[in-house]
Amino acid sequence: MSKTLNIFHKIQKQPIYIRKAILWSIIAILSLFLLFLWVKKFNQKLKTLPEQGLDKQLNLPYFEEKLKEAIEKSNYYDRKSNKQ
């Protein structure tokens, strides 16, 4: 307990720019750790997506077909307007 308090007292005695550097370093390390955990969990969720059948429930191929149709229609209208 006294070692921890001793460390805090040493930090408090440092100039403000050093204390800010320590604070931001701790924040950066914690952020990277949380980002790592989030990416790992997201990866696990993506792997279980086909097992749950959500890809079929979402009708992903249907959306892909509709997207291609929309692109073809916009290209058709673009060509038609350029001819006039």
WODAVEN-V91951 format. One record per residue. N is the residue number from 1. RES is the residue in one small letter. D_FIRST is the distance of its C-alpha to the first C-alpha in Angstrom with 2 decimals. Layout:
n=(N	N)
res=(RES	RES)
d_first=(D_FIRST	D_FIRST)
//
This chain:
n=(1	2	3	4	5	6	7	8	9	10	11	12	13	14	15	16	17	18	19	20	21	22	23	24	25	26	27	28	29	30	31	32	33	34	35	36	37	38	39	40	41	42	43	44	45	46	47	48	49	50	51	52	53	54	55	56	57	58	59	60	61	62	63	64	65	66	67	68	69	70	71	72	73	74	75	76	77	78	79	80	81	82	83	84)
res=(m	s	k	t	l	n	i	f	h	k	i	q	k	q	p	i	y	i	r	k	a	i	l	w	s	i	i	a	i	l	s	l	f	l	l	f	l	w	v	k	k	f	n	q	k	l	k	t	l	p	e	q	g	l	d	k	q	l	n	l	p	y	f	e	e	k	l	k	e	a	i	e	k	s	n	y	y	d	r	k	s	n	k	q)
d_first=(0.00	3.79	5.45	5.31	6.44	8.62	10.12	10.96	12.53	14.45	15.70	16.78	18.74	20.64	24.10	24.72	26.41	23.45	21.12	23.91	24.25	20.60	20.98	24.30	23.18	20.51	23.26	25.77	23.73	23.04	26.72	28.00	26.01	27.45	30.85	30.78	30.08	32.82	35.33	34.69	35.25	38.27	39.73	39.47	41.20	43.99	44.61	45.06	47.38	50.59	49.65	49.36	52.67	51.40	53.26	56.50	55.61	54.95	58.31	57.01	60.35	62.15	60.04	60.71	64.44	64.41	62.54	65.16	67.93	66.49	66.23	69.80	71.06	69.38	70.85	74.25	74.18	73.02	75.96	78.34	77.37	77.66	81.24	82.43)
//
